[in-house]
Amino acid sequence: MHELALSKSIMHTLDSIRQEQGNKRIKKVTINLGALQHVVPDSLKFYLDLLKEKTPFEESEFQLKETPIKIKCQSCGHVTEIPEMIMICDSCQSRNVEVIEGMDVFIESVEI
């Protein structure tokens, strides 16, 4: 259910951006969803669509972009995308890895 709180936060941020831009209409918003955040895209889209009704964002398009988990091995330097939470380097089998992508949820771009 954190998608509702996330949607409210996104709308608040977009309202600040809109005001900074002289209250211009926001046409399109791209939101990056890191896989480690376990955001359900359909739920987030539902809440964004619900919250934009009868607001300056009513005509805005929301595009959700999912970012997979990417790790870097601290032993051999190999970078790889992993399909699930198995934090093992597929090159040298080391568990000494760092997550370098897929951790965040953020507004990637706003088209005015």
N, C-alpha and C positions, 0 to 999 in steps of 0.2 A: 504494500500500500504506500510505499515511499514515493511512488510515481506521482501521487497527488501533491505532496510537499515539493517534489522536484519541479513539477509543472508550475506551481505558484512562484517558486524562486525564479524560474526562467522568465515568466511573464513580468515579474517585478524588474528583472534586469533589462528586459526588452523595453519596458516603459521608460526606464532611465535613459537608455540609448535613444529612444524616440524623442524624448525631451531635449537631449543634448543636440539632436539634429534638427531642432526647430519644429518639433511635432510633425515631421514628415511621416508619410505612411511607410510602414515596413512591408515590403512585398514578399520576401522569402527569408527564412531562417534555417540554417543548417546546424543541427545539433549532433555532436559526436558522443556516442555511447560506448564507453569502454566495457568490454566483456566481464571484467572483474567486479563491476558495479551491480551486475544482475538486474539491470533495468529491463522490464518487459516492454518492448517497443510499442506494441498495440495498446497497452494500458497508458503509456505516456502520451501517445497520440490522441487517445480518447480524452484524457484530461486536458490536454492543450486545446483541443477542439471545443471542449465544454467551456473552458475558462475564457476563450477568445470571443465568445458570443456577446454581442452588444457592447463591444469595446473597440478601441481604435485598431485592434488586431484582427477584426472579424474577417477581413479579406486576405490576411497573411497566410502564406503557405509554409508549413513546417516539414522539413525533410530530416529524417532520422538516419544517421550513418553509424553503423556498428563497427567498432574497432576490435579486432581479435587480440588475444594475449600474445605478446612478443617478449621473448626472454633473451638475455645475453649471458653466455657462460663466462664466469670469472676465471675459469681455469684455462680454456683454450680460445676464448674470444668469439666463438661461433654465436651468431644471432639466428634465432628461429621462431616461427610462429607455432604456438601449441594449441591444439583443439580443446583441451580441458586443463584442469588444475594439476597436471603432472609436471612438476617443476624439475625436469631432468634434461640435460643437454643431449640432443639426439646425435651429436657428433662424438663426444667423449664419455657420455653417461655420467658426468659429474652432476652433483646436486647443488653445487656452488654457482647458482644463477641469480640474476637480477631481472626483475620485471621492468621492461623499458617502454612498453605500450599496453594499452588496454585497462588502465587503472582509473581513468578520469571520465567524467561527464562534463562537457563544456559546449558553449555556443561557439561553433567554428566560424560561421560567417553570418552576416546580416546584410541583406540587399535592400537598399532604400529606393 
